[in-house]
Amino acid sequence: MEKDQDKYKIIDGQLWITDDVDIEFDVSDLIESGDSSGIQSVSIDLKTSKDSVYQKTFNQKQNQLSDVIHTQDLTEKLADKALGQFQLTLTVMDQAGNKTTKDLTLYRDFNGPFIEKTTAQV
């Protein structure tokens, strides 16, 4: 993910983004002499969406993939934009059927500021 500290803040252990960011990922799998190694598929799922937000499948030997998704593309798929929670799961499967997953949760404040107090002086 971008390291521009103006675009994110850590609050109570949660990663809050203040603007759209790129989410970068790198995956790899060793390729050996057999047919059962190398990456078969990579997908990223957004918990509030029925469809994968990213999907790639490989038929040939592929041992590495680096790519980027953008939070701007995910915003329209949020079930509750007011909550502002992007719960992502990256799943990588190799040609032998072995799977690895990694979860990432980002938060974005889509709400306006709060007015905590108003008073009238008479």
Protein Blocks (a to p, Z undefined) as FASTA:
>chain_A
ZZbfklpcceehiacdfbdcdddddddddddfbfkgcjfbdcdddfkbcbdfbdcddfbd
cfbdcddddfklmmmmpmblmnopacdddddddfkopacdddddddddfbdcddfbdcdd
ZZ
